[in-house]
Amino acid sequence: MFSRLRRTLAEFRGLVVRAFLVLTAVQVVIVGFLVALAQLRKRREGPHGGFPWEDQPEVELENGARLKLYPYGVRLYEAMLEAIEDATESIYVGTFIWKGDEMGQRFVNALAKKACEGVRVCVIFDGLANVFVSSEFKDFPQEIHTLHFRPIWGPDKLANPRNLFRYHRHIMSVDGRVGFVGGYNIGSLYADGWRDTHIRITGRDAREIENDLVDFWNDHRTPDLPVLENAGDRSWNPVTVFHRNDPYMRIFPIRAIYLEAIDRANKHIYLTHAYFIPDRAMRASLIEAVRRGVDVQILVPEDSNHVTADWLARRHFWELLAGGVRIFLYRHIMIHSKTATVDGVWSTVGTANIDRYSMLGNYETNVEVYSEPLAAQMERMFALDKTNARELTLEEWENRSILAKVVERLLESLGPLV
């Protein structure tokens, strides 16, 4: 009897394993096909140039801090390079992707020049995101202190579970008086080929960006790199609050600020995200806000640069649309922003997407701002972005093809990985 039971259990385990392997193989084939199809479509359509944007004036807060939004990469890079040129003491840069192209080289040259003048220059870039960037480019001049965060070459590094946690911040501090944070990586493509959003902080609040970079550097530096010190006092300004996700410390405040802002909303919620795969709590909060009479609008790419993320996001569209959430699809060009504004009062700009990786897996930074003038600019920016988008209706979504519904269901189990 017991031997028969063991055989039955063994057969059942074998069946489960085979089913898992078959599903995995099917998912790999589907993902490969979708990626190939997306690449073919991009080649067929060719590059799309231009998108609507407008320059916004600097906003001055009550404590004297000044904030400026950058929705266009060309202008942002000009401002960053100008700040680098004006540096007298320190320049700290952290980025997810640093392309080895013309724009990437401009930043390296500018930083090397200041380092040779005696300015302390320290840069951080992610090892996985830049795995296909040439090693020659990543070998920065020796005057630049470089932290190549967790490169993945070698079996010991591939097997390290901490390598799941990636450095996804896009920030810069100059002399502790000017800071930048947002969605822009460094590279020529992002200058005018993507729509993204960064914000510049000038004044004492910029020390928070410096502190972010110094803390990360000291926690993760290799023995050959110097220990950094914070040069000035931290800010207690309640109007601008900086939040950092730290997966190693299991600290994830960015998800919490989103849920709190959504819960407080009385009038409207406008979200713009490159990759929008909200968890159950966030979906429920957005739908509950609609029930309270809040106008909830979400702007996402119609086709992002990660086709798998697009398909995983779509499995939540029916629930959101049926719950009264309005979804707008940004067309023809990638929108990579990670921003939100609520009720004309609260706004956030940062590096975190609304997906599991950003909310619970990567090193991220967002600034939370309570300012009506800045919120008004965020609303104008959102309205302008919608002129390059189309609204997705519940009727259209319900009438999508059977094949699309099957693919969504087959890929559903990949959700926890993204």
FILO-644475 format. One record per atom (N, C-alpha, C, O): residue in one letter; x, y, z. Coordinates in steps of 0.02 Angstrom, whole numbers, plus 50000, padded with zeros to 5 digits. Example, Ala and Ser with C-alpha at 12.3 -4.5 7.8 and 13.67 -1.06 7.14 Angstrom:
<rs>
a506604971650390 a506154977550390 a506604983550390 a507124983450423 s506424988850354 s506844994750357 s506455000250394 s506705005750402 
</rs>
This chain:
<rs>
m500424993950000 m500005000050000 m500445006350000 m500335010949961 f500945006350047 f501375012250051 f501805012949988 f501935018549966 s502025007449961 s502425007849899 s502015010549842 s502265014249800 r501375008649840 r500925011249788 r500835018849797 r500825022549748 l500755021049860 l500665028149873 l501285032049853 l501245037449824 r501885029149869 r502505032549849 r502565033149774 r502765038349748 r502375027849738 r502395028149665 r501915033449638 r502085037149592 t501315033749669 t500825038749648 t501095045849659 t501025050149616 l501405046949718 l501685053549732 l502255055149685 l502325060849662 a502665050149671 a503225051249625 a502965052949556 a503235057349522 e502445049449534 e502155050949468 e501855057949467 e501905061549417 f501535059849523 f501235066449526 f501775071849523 f501695076849488 r502315070949562 r502865075749560 r503165076249490 r503325081749466 g503245070549458 g503505070549390 g503055074349343 g503285077949299 l502395073449351 l501905076949310 l501955084449321 l501935088349273 v502015086549384 v502065093749400 v502695096649370 v502675102049341 v503255093049377 v503885095449349 v503835096149273 v504055101149245 r503545091149240 r503485091449167 r503035097249146 r503175100749098 a502485098249184 a502025103749168 a502385110449176 a502295114949135 f502785111049229 f503155117149240 f503655118449184 f503705124049159 l504005113249164 l504495113949110 l504165115849044 l504425119849006 v503585112749031 v503215114348969 v502995121648970 v503075125248921 l502715123949027 l502485130849033 l503075135649024 l503025140748989 t503635134049056 t504235138349050 t504465138748978 t504635144148954 a504475133048944 a504685132948874 a504215137148831 a504435140948788 v503565136448843 v503075140348806 v503185147848818 v503155151848771 q503305149748881 q503415156748898 q504045159448864 q504045165048839 v504575155448863 v505195157548831 v505075158748756 v505305163648728 v504705154148724 v504565154848653 v504145161148640 v504275164948594 i503625162148682 i503195168048673 i503585174448682 i503525179048641 v503985174848736 v504375180948748 v504855182148690 v504925187848667 g505195176948667 g505645177648611 g505295180148549 g505555184548513 f504705177448536 f504315179548477 f504105186848484 f504145190648436 l503865188848544 l503645195748554 l504215200748547 l504135206048518 v504805198948574 v505385203348568 v505585204048495 v505715209648471 a505605198448458 a505785198748387 a505275202848348 a505465206748304 l504645202048364 l504115205848330 l504185213248344 l504095217448299 a504335214948407 a504425222048424 a505015225048388 a504975230748364 q505565221348383 q506155223848347 q506005224748272 q506225229648242 l505635220048243 l505445220548173 l505005226648161 l505095230248112 r504535227848207 r504095233648200 r504495240148203 r504365244748165 k504975240448250 k505375246548256 k505785247848193 k505835253648171 r506065242548164 r506465243448103 r506015245548045 r506215249648003 r505415242648043 r504955244247988 r504715251447993 r504665254947942 e504555253648053 e504285260348062 e504825265648060 e504695271348042 g505445263748079 g505985268648080 g505935273048142 g505455272548180 p506435277348152 p506455281548212 p505905286848209 p505755289648157 h505625288248268 h505135293648274 h505465299448310 h505705298648366 g505485305048279 g505795310848309 g505275315748333 g504755316648302 g505425319048389 g505005324448413 g504415322248454 g504115317048441 f504245326248503 f503665325148546 f503505331848579 f503945336148584 p502895332848601 p502705339248631 p503025340148700 p503005335748742 w503315345948711 w503575347748777 w503625355248780 w503645358648729 e503665357948841 e503765365048849 e504205366348910 e504185362648959 d504605371448905 d505045373348961 d504625376349017 d504175380449005 q504785374449078 q504425377049137 q504895381449178 q505485379749186 p504645387149203 p505075391449245 p505235388049311 p504875383649334 e505785390249341 e505985387649406 e505485389549459 e505215395149457 v505345385049505 v504875386249560 v505285387449623 v505715383349640 e505145392949659 e505485394249722 e505035392549780 e504455394749783 l505295388649826 l504905386549885 l505015391449942 l505425396049937 e504635390549995 e504635395350051 e505325395850084 e505515401150108 n505685390350086 n506335390450121 n506905392650076 n507485392450096 g506745394750015 g507255397149969 g507505391949920 g507855393549872 a507325385649930 a507515380449882 a507165381749816 a506605384349814 r507495379849761 r507215380849694 r507185374249657 r507665370349658 l506625373149622 l506515366949586 l506385368549512 l506025373349497 k506665364549468 k506535365449396 k506435358649364 k506835354149372 l505875357949327 l505725351849291 l506075351849223 l506145357049191 y506295345849202 y506595344949136 y506245339249101 y506365333449116 p505795340849053 p505455335649015 p505805333948949 p505555329948909 y506385336948937 y506735336148873 y507475335048888 y507795339248920 g507745329448864 g508425327548882 g508965332348860 g509455333248896 v508885335448802 v509395340148778 v509505345648829 v510065347248847 r508955348548852 r508995353948901 r509275351448968 r509665354849001 l509065345448987 l509315342649050 l510065341749048 l510425343849093 y510315338548995 y511035337348991 y511425343848989 y511975344249017 e511155348948956 e511485355448956 e511555358049027 e512075360549047 a511005357449066 a511015359849135 a511495355849178 a511845358649221 m511515349249168 m511965345049207 m512695346549191 m513105347049236 l512845347149127 l513535348649107 l513745355649130 l514335356649147 e513285360349131 e513435367049157 e513585366749232 e514055369949256 a513185362849269 a513305362049340 a513985358749353 a514345360749399 i514155353749312 i514815350549318 i515375355649307 i515855355749345 e515305359649256 e515815364649240 e515905369649298 e516465372149309 d515365371249334 d515395376149389 d515625373149455 d515705376749504 a515735366649458 a515905363249521 a516585365749547 a517045367049508 t516625366349613 t517255368449645 t517505363349696 t518095363449713 e517065358949721 e517265354449775 e517135347049758 e517585342949762 s516515345349738 s516345338349728 s515815337449675 s515365341649667 i515855331949639 i515335329849591 i515225322349603 i515685318349596 y514605320649620 y514415313649629 y513855311949580 y513355315449577 v513955306549542 v513465304549491 v513275297249502 v513715293049513 g512625295749500 g512405288849501 g511895287649446 g511415291449440 t511995282449406 t511525281249351 t511455273749339 t511915269849352 f510885271849314 f510755264949297 f511115263049233 f511485258049231 i511015267049180 i511335265849115 i511775271749097 i511575277549103 w512385270249075 w512845275349050 w513095272948983 w513555268948979 k512795275448929 k512955273048862 k513655275348841 k513875280848858 g513995270948804 g514655272748779 g514615276148712 g514965274248665 d514195281348707 d514105284948644 d514345292148651 d514695293848698 e514145296348604 e514385303248604 e514195306948668 e514615310248698 m513565306348689 m513355309848749 m513685306948812 m513895310548856 g513735300248814 g514075297248870 g514795299548875 g515045300748930 q515125300248818 q515825302448818 q515875309848838 q516365311748870 r515385313948820 r515395320948841 r515395321448916 r515755325548945 f514995317348949 f514975317549022 f515645315249051 f515895318249098 v515925309849023 v516575307449048 v517105312949040 v517495314149086 n517125316148983 n517625321348971 n517535327249020 n518025329849047 a516905329249030 a516775334849076 a516975333049147 a517265337249182 l516835326949168 l517015324849236 l517765324149244 l518045326149295 a518095321349193 a518825320649196 a519165327449200 a519655328249236 k518915332249163 k519195339049165 k519165341949235 k519655344749259 k518595341249268 k518525343949335 k518945340049385 k519215342949433 a518995333549375 a519415329549420 a520145331749416 a520495332049466 c520375333249355 c521055335649346 c521165342449378 c521735344349393 e520625346249387 e520675352849419 e520655352249495 e520705357349530 g520575346249522 g520585345349594 g519905344249626 g519855343549687 v519375343949584 v518705342549611 v518645335049622 v518845331049579 r518365333049679 r518265325949692 r517675323449649 r517125326049655 v517805318549606 v517295315849561 v517205308449575 v517675304549571 c516595306549592 c516425299549605 c515805297749565 c515305301349567 v515825292149530 v515245290049490 v515065282749506 v515495278649522 i514415281349501 i514145274749512 i513735272849451 i513335276849428 f513835266849424 f513375264449373 f513275256949383 f513705253549409 d512695254549361 d512495247749374 d512875242749329 d512975244149270 g513065237149358 g513445232149321 g513055228249271 g513305226649217 l512425226649287 l512015222749241 l511755227049184 l511775224849126 a511515233049199 a511215237349147 a511725239249094 a511545240649037 n512365239249112 n512885241349065 n513325235549042 n513895236549021 v513035229549046 v513425223649029 v513645223648955 v514165220848939 f513255226848911 f513435226948840 f513795233348819 f513945234348760 v513935237748868 v514345243648854 v515075241348855 v515275237548898 s515465243648807 s516145241148799 s516555242348862 s516495247448895 s516975237548877 s517405238048936 s517895243848929 s518085246848979 e518085245448868 e518545251148857 e518215257648880 e518535261848910 f517565258448864 f517225264548885 f517145264748961 f517245269948992 k516965259048991 k516845258849063 k517485259549104 k517455260549164 d518055259149071 d518695260349105 d518835267849106 d519235270349068 f518485271449151 f518525278649154 f519235280949172 f519615277049202 p519415287149155 p520065289849175 p520175288949250 p519705289449289 q520795287749270 q520945286049340 q520785291849388 q520695290649448 e520735297849362 e520555303549405 e519835303049430 e519665306149481 i519415299249395 i518715298349414 i518665292049457 i518815286549433 h518445292749518 h518315286949561 h517675283449537 h517145286649533 t517735277049520 t517175273649487 t516965267449527 t517375263149543 l516315267149544 l516015261349576 l515575257849525 l515025259949511 h515835252349498 h515465248149450 h515055243249493 h515315238149515 f514415244849503 f514025241249553 f513815234249530 f513425233549484 r514085229249564 r513905222249555 r513915219949482 r513385218049456 p514485220049449 p514525216849383 p514375209449391 p514505206549444 i514105206349339 i513855199549346 i514295194249314 i514105188349313 w514885196149287 w515305191049256 w515585186349309 w515795188549363 g515585179949294 g515865174849338 g515335171049375 g514825174049395 p515435164449387 p514925160349419 p514765162549490 p514195161949513 d515275165149527 d515155167249596 d514685173249598 d514275173849643 k514745177749548 k514315183649546 k513615181749521 k513115184449546 l513575177349472 l512925175249447 l512515171649501 l511905172149502 a512865168149546 a512515164449599 a512355168549660 a512005166249705 n512595174749663 n512485178949721 n511775181749719 n511605185549673 p511335180149768 p510645182549766 p510595190149772 p510095193049750 r511105193349800 r511075200649805 r511105204049737 r510915209849730 n511335200349687 n511365203249619 n510675204549590 n510615207849538 l510155201949622 l509475203549600 l509315210849613 l508895213749579 f509645213849663 f509505220749681 f509955225349640 f510565225349650 r509665229149596 r510055233349550 r510035240649569 r509565242949602 y510555244349549 y510595251549561 y510215255049505 y510465255749449 h509595257249520 h509165260049469 h509075267649478 h508625270649449 r509495270749518 r509445277949529 r509755281849471 r510215279449437 h509495287849459 h509765292449408 h509835299249443 h509375303349439 i510395300449476 i510465306349518 i511155309349510 i511635306049489 m511215315749528 m511865319149527 m511865324649578 m511365328149587 s512425325549612 s512515330949660 s513155334749643 s513675331749628 v513115341349644 v513695345549632 v513795350249691 v513365354549705 d514345349449726 d514525353649783 d513995353649838 d514005357849883 g513545348949836 g513005348749886 g512515354449880 g512095355349923 r512565358349826 r512125364149818 r511645363449759 r511135366949756 v511795358849713 v511365357549656 v511275349949651 v511775346249651 g510655347649646 g510515340549640 g510035339149583 g509605343349568 f510095333349552 f509645331249499 f509385324249515 f509765320049540 v508745323049502 v508455316349511 v507885315549462 v507525320249447 g507815309449436 g507265308149389 g507385301649350 g507735297149374 g507085301349292 g507095295149253 g507635294649200 g507745289349172 y507985300249186 y508465300249131 y509095296349147 y509425297649198 n509275291649104 n509935288749103 n510395293449064 n510195298949046 i511015291349053 i511495295449016 i511635292148948 i511885286548946 g511475295648894 g511595292948827 g511255297148774 g510785300748788 s511505296648714 s511245300748658 s510525299148643 s510145303748626 l510325292848647 l509625291048633 l509145294948676 l508615297148652 y509325295848739 y508855298948787 y508815306548779 y508345309648802 a509315309448746 a509325316748739 a508705319348703 a508385324048726 d508535316248646 d507945318548610 d507525312848581 d507035314048547 g507725306548596 g507355300848569 g506855297848616 g506445293848595 w506885299648680 w506405297348730 w506105303348766 w506415308648772 r505495302548788 r505175307448832 r505275305148904 r505075299648922 d505565309448946 d505705307649015 d505645313849058 d505515319249032 t505735313149123 t505675318849168 t506205318549223 t506295313349255 h506555324049232 h507025324949286 h506845331449323 h506475335549296 i507085332249383 i506995338449420 i507655340549450 i508035336449475 r507795347049446 r508395349849477 r508215353349542 r507725357049545 i508605352049594 i508495355149659 i509105359449675 i509665357049675 t508985365849689 t509525370449705 t509395373349774 t508835375349790 g509915373649815 g509845376049884 g510015370649934 g510305365549916 r509825371649997 r510015366950050 r509725359950038 r510025354950058 d509145359550007 d508835353049996 d509255348549952 d509185342449954 a509695351549912 a510125347549868 a510595343149908 a510865338249882 r510705344749972 r511135340550015 r510855333550021 r511225328750033 e510195332750013 e509895326150019 e510105321549962 e510185315549972 i510205324449903 i510465320449847 i511195318449861 i511385312749849 e511585323149887 e512275321649904 e512295316049956 e512685311349951 n511875316650007 n511855311550060 n511685304650033 n511965299650053 d511205304449985 d511005298249953 d511615294949920 d511745289049931 l511985298749882 l512565296049846 l513125294149893 l513445288949884 v513255298249944 v513795296849991 v513645290450031 v514085286250040 d513025289850054 d512845283850093 d512925277550051 d513215272550074 f512675277649989 f512725271749947 f513455270149932 f513665264349935 w513835275249916 w514545274349900 w514905270949958 w515265266049948 n514825273650019 n515175270950076 n514945263850094 n515345259850120 d514315262350081 d514065255650096 d514315250350046 d514375244550064 h514455252449985 h514595247549932 h515285248449899 h515445244749852 r515675253049921 r516325254349889 r516795248349898 r516725244449946 t517255247549852 t517785242649858 t518365245849897 t518405251949902 p518815241749925 p519355244449968 p519795249749936 p520085253949971 d519845249649869 d520285254449836 d519955261349826 d520285266049804 l519315261849844 l518955268149835 l518925272049900 l518895269049954 p518945278749898 p518965282849959 p518295282849996 p517765281849967 v518335283950061 v517735285050102 v517525292350092 v517945296850093 l516885293450082 l516635300250072 l516305302850136 l516065299050177 e516305309450142 e515975312650199 e515465317650174 e515565320950123 n514905318250212 n514425323450196 n514715330150218 n514945330950274 a514695335050172 a515045341350184 a514625346450223 a514905351050251 g513965345550226 g513555350650258 g512975347650296 g512885341650299 d512575352050327 d512005349850367 d511455347150322 d511365349450265 r511085342350347 r510505339650312 r509915344550318 r509905348850362 s509435343750273 s508845348150272 s508265344950309 s508155338850304 w507885349150345 w507265346850377 w506665350050344 w506135350750375 n506735351950281 n506185355350246 n505605350450235 n505695345550198 p505015351550265 p504455346950255 p504125347450186 p503705343350169 v504305352550148 v504005353450081 v504305348550031 v503955346249986 t504945347050038 t505275342149994 t505555336550038 t505975337750081 v505315330550025 v505535324750064 v505805319550015 v505475317749967 f506415317150029 f506745312349985 f506655305350015 f506745304250075 h506485300649971 h506365293749993 h506805289149953 h506875289749892 r507105284349989 r507565279649957 r507355272449971 r507265270450028 n507265268549918 n507175261349925 n507865258149933 n508315259349893 d507935253949984 d508555250349996 d508385243050008 d508215241150064 p508435238749956 p508225231749964 p508655227950013 p508405223350046 y509295229650019 y509725226150066 y509495227250138 y509515222750179 m509275233450153 m509025235050219 m508275233750226 m507985234650280 r507955231450171 r507235230150170 r506835236450188 r506355236150227 i507035241950158 i506685248350168 i506395250450101 i506755251350052 f505725251250099 f505375252750036 f504855258250046 f504255256750043 p505065264450057 p504585269750071 p504205272350010 p503675275350018 i504465271349950 i504165274449891 i503465271649878 i503015275449862 r503385265149885 r502715262249878 r502235265249929 r501665266649913 a502475266349990 a502055269050043 a501825276150028 a501255277950042 i502275280349999 i502065287249985 i501535287449929 i501095291649930 y501595282849881 y501085282549829 y500415280549859 y499905283749845 l500405275349899 l499775273049929 l499465278449973 l498865279349973 e499885282050011 e499625287350054 e499335293050013 e498795295550029 a499685295049959 a499435300449917 a498785298549883 a498325302549879 i498745292349858 i498125289949826 i497555289849876 i496985291649859 d497695287649937 d497175287349988 d496925294250009 d496335295050026 r497355299350006 r497165306150026 r496805309949970 r496485314949983 a496865307649909 a496615311449851 a495875313049858 a495465308849878 n495705319249841 n495005321549841 n494755323349771 n494155322949757 k495215325549727 k495005328149662 k495285324049603 k494895321349563 h495935323649599 h496225320149541 h496895316949558 h497245319049604 i497055311749520 i497685308149524 i497935307249452 i497595304149411 y498525309949437 y498825309149371 y499485305549379 y499945308049411 l499535299649349 l500145295549353 l500445294649283 l500085293249235 t501095295449278 t501455294049216 t502015289149231 t502455290549272 h501995283249199 h502495278149214 h502695274249153 h502275272349112 a503345272949148 a503605269049092 a503375261849096 a503185258849046 y503385259049157 y503195252049167 y502705252049226 y502885253449283 f502075250449211 f501545251049261 f501235244149272 f500795242049235 i501475240749325 i501225234149342 i501045234349417 i501405231649458 p500495237649434 p500335238749505 p500125232449541 p499815228049511 d500305231949605 d500095226149644 d499365226949665 d499045231949650 r499115221849699 r498405221749717 r498205227749759 r497675230649748 a498625229649808 a498445235249852 a498405241749813 a497955245849825 m498865242849766 m498845249049728 m498265249249680 m497955254449670 r498105243549649 r497525243449605 r496885244849645 r496465248649622 a496825241749702 a496235242849744 a496185250149766 a495635252949769 s496755253249783 s496755260249804 s496535264949748 s496165269649760 l496765263549688 l496575267749631 l495825267149616 l495495272149603 i495575261049619 i494865259949605 i494435262949661 i493895265749647 e494655262449722 e494295265449778 e494285273049771 e493785276249788 a494825275949747 a494835283249735 a494305285249685 a493975290349694 v494235281349631 v493705282749582 v493025282549615 v492595286749600 r492905277749659 r492255277249693 r492115283449736 r491535285249746 r492655286649760 r492565292749800 r492435298749756 r492315304249781 g492465297949690 g492365303549644 g493005306749620 g492985312049589 v493575303449632 v494225306149610 v494325304249536 v494195298649515 d494575309049498 d494745307949428 d495445304749425 d495945308049438 v495465298349409 v496105294649407 v496295293449334 v495935290249297 q496885296149315 q497135295349247 q497845292749249 q498255295049289 i497985287949206 i498645284749202 i498905285249131 i498545283549083 l499515287549123 l499835288049057 l500415283249054 l500875283649095 v500405278649006 v500935273648998 v501115273248924 v500725275548882 p501685270348907 p501855269648836 p501375264748801 p501175259748830 e501205266248739 e500835261348700 e501275255348685 e501055249648688 d501905256748670 d502405251448660 d503045253848692 d503365258448667 s503245250748747 s503855252748781 s504455249148751 s504385245448702 n505035250148781 n505645246748758 n505705239748788 n506165236048771 h505235237848832 h505225231048861 h504545227948847 h504075229048885 v504505224248794 v503855221648771 v503545216948823 v502935216748830 t503955213148859 t503675208548910 t503325212548965 t502785210548987 a503625218048986 a503305222349037 a502645225049012 a502165225649050 d502615226748947 d501975229148918 d501435223848926 d500875225448947 w501595217648908 w501095212348911 w500895210748982 w500315209148995 l501355211149029 l501185209849099 l500765215549127 l500335214349170 a500875221649104 a500465227249126 a499745226549101 a499275228349137 r499665224049041 r499005223749010 r498525219049046 r497915219649039 r498785214249084 r498345209649118 r497935213049173 r497445210349198 h498135219249192 h497765223049242 h497305228349212 h496925231549248 f497335229249146 f496945234549115 f496195233749125 f495845238549140 w495945227549117 w495225226649122 w494975228649191 w494475232249197 e495315226549244 e495115228149312 e495105235749323 e494645238349354 l495625239149299 l495675246349309 l495145250049268 l494815254549294 l495075248249205 l494575251549162 l493875250349188 l493465254949190 a493725244149208 a493065242649234 a492935246449299 a492355247949316 g493465248049335 g493395251749398 g493365259249388 g493305263049436 g493395261549325 g493325268749311 g493975272549303 g493965278649293 v494545269049307 v495195272249296 v495275273549221 v495125269149180 r495505279449203 r495625281149133 r496365279749116 r496815281749153 i496475276349060 i497145274449038 i497285277648971 i496885277048924 f497855281048966 f498075284348904 f498725281148881 f499175280048921 l498765279748816 l499345276348787 l499755281348747 l499525284048696 y500375282748771 y500815287448738 y501085284448674 y501325278748674 r501055288148619 r501155285248553 r501815287348521 r502085292648536 h502065282948477 h502605284248430 h503305284748461 h503795284048425 i503355285848526 i504015286748556 i503975284348628 i503435284348659 m504525282148655 m504535279548723 m504475285148774 m504835290048772 i504005284348821 i503965288848879 i504215284948939 i503955279648956 h504735287648971 h505105284149023 h505025287549091 h505375285849139 s504565292349097 s504475296149159 s504215291849215 s503885286749203 k504375293949277 k504105290849337 k503855296449382 k504205298549429 t503255298949367 t503005304949400 t502275304049420 t501925299749394 a502055308349466 a501355308549486 a501195315249517 a501645318549544 t500575317349511 t500345323349546 t499625322349567 t499235319249531 v499455324949626 v498805323649657 v498515330149685 v498845333649723 d497905331649666 d497505337049696 d497815343949691 d497635348349730 g498285345049644 g498585351649638 g499025353549696 g499185359449704 v499225348649737 v499635350049797 v500255345649799 v500805348149810 w500155339249790 w500685334249801 w500955331849734 w500575330549687 s501625331049730 s501925328349670 s502525324149689 s502815324849743 t502715319649644 t503335315949652 t503665315049584 t503335313749534 v504325315649585 v504745314249527 v505305309749551 v505595310949604 g505455304549513 g505985300149537 g506195294949488 g506095295549428 t506485289649515 t506775284349475 t506365277949476 t506495273449437 a505865277549521 a505505271349532 a504895270649487 a504475275049484 n504865264949452 n504265263149416 n503765260049465 n503935258449521 i503145259349442 i502645255749482 i502635248449457 i502205246449419 d503125244749480 d503155237549468 d503525234349527 d503795237849569 r503525227849529 r503815224449587 r504565225849594 r504805226549650 y504915226149538 y505635227249542 y505795234049574 y506225234449618 s505455239249553 s505585245949581 s505325246549652 s505655249449695 m504725244049664 m504415244949729 m504745240649783 m504775242649841 l504995234649764 l505235229949815 l505905226649797 l506095221749829 g506265229249748 g506865225649727 g507465229749709 g508025227149712 n507385236049689 n507955239949666 n508115245649714 n507695247649755 y508715248349707 y508895254549741 y508605260249701 y508775261249642 e508155264049731 e507775269349697 e507765275649740 e507865275349800 t507635281349707 t507565287749743 t506995291749712 t506975292649651 n506545294149753 n506015298749732 n506005304849778 n506135304249838 v505865310649750 v505745316549791 v504995317949792 v504665318049740 e504745319049852 e504035320649863 e503995328049878 e504345330549922 v503565331649842 v503535338949847 v502825341249861 v502355339249826 y502745345349912 y502105348549927 y502155355849904 y502405360049941 s501925357249844 s501975363949816 s501435364749762 s501425361049714 e501005369649771 e500485370849721 e500775373249655 e500555370949602 p501265377949655 p501555380049591 p501875374249552 p501795373749492 l502235369749588 l502545364049553 l501995359249529 l502045356649473 a501485358049570 a500945353649549 a500595356349487 a500395352449443 a500515362949483 a500205365949423 a500625364549361 a500355363149308 q501295364849368 q501735363249311 q501675355749293 q501675353949235 m501635351549344 m501565344349331 m500915342849294 m500895338549250 e500385346449312 e499735345449278 e499775347749206 e499495344449162 r500105353449193 r500175355849124 r500595350849084 r500445349649025 m501105348149114 m501535343249080 m501125337049064 m501205334249009 f500705334849110 f500285328949098 f499795330249041 f499695325948998 a499475336149042 a498995337848990 a499335338148921 a499045335948871 l499935340848919 l500305341248855 l500485334348831 l500445332948771 d500695329948876 d500865323048857 d500255319548827 d500325315448781 k499665320948853 k499065317648828 k498905319648756 k498535316048722 t499175325248732 t499055327048662 t499425322348615 t499295322248555 n499905318448643 n500265313548603 n500055306448623 n500435301648615 a499455305848650 a499215299348674 a498495298248652 a498145302848632 r498285291948655 r497585290348642 r497305286748703 r497655283048737 e496665287948716 e496355284748774 e496125277748757 e495805276648705 l496275273048800 l496055266148792 l495385265348828 l495335266848887 t494875262948792 t494225262148822 t494105254948843 t494445250348820 l493625254048888 l493455247248910 l493185243148853 l493335237248847 e492785246248810 e492505242648752 e493055240148706 e493035234448684 e493535244448691 e494095242348649 e494485236648681 e494675231848647 w494585237048746 w494985231948779 w494615225248781 w494915219948772 e493965225448792 e493585219248793 e493565215948724 e493485209848720 n493645219848671 n493605217148603 n494285215348574 n494345214048514 r494815215248616 r495465213148590 r495435205848569 r494965202248588 s495915203648532 s495895197048502 s495955191448554 s496225192448609 i495685185648537 i495755179748579 i496485177948590 i496685176048645 l496885178648537 l497595177048542 l497935181448594 l498335178948634 a497765187848595 a498055192448645 a497875190248716 a498295190348761 k497255188148725 k497035185948792 k497405179548813 k497575178748871 v497515175148766 v497875168948781 v498595170448800 v498855167548849 v498925174848763 v499615176648778 v499665179848848 v500115178348886 e499195184248864 e499195187448930 e499135182148985 e499485182549036 r498705177248975 r498605172049026 r499235167649032 r499425165849088 l499545165948976 l500145161748979 l500735165149012 l501145161849044 l500775171749005 l501335175549035 l501195177749106 l501635180549138 e500595176549131 e500385179349195 e500845177349252 e500975181449297 s501105171249251 s501515168949306 s502185172449310 s502545171749359 l502375176249257 l502995180049258 l502935186449298 l503435189749312 g502315188349317 g502195194649352 g502625195749412 g502905201249419 p502705190849457 p503125192049517 p503865193449502 p504225195749546 l504085192249440 l504785193349423 l504905200249396 l505485202149384 v504385204249386 v504455210849354 v504215216349400 v504235222249382 
</rs>
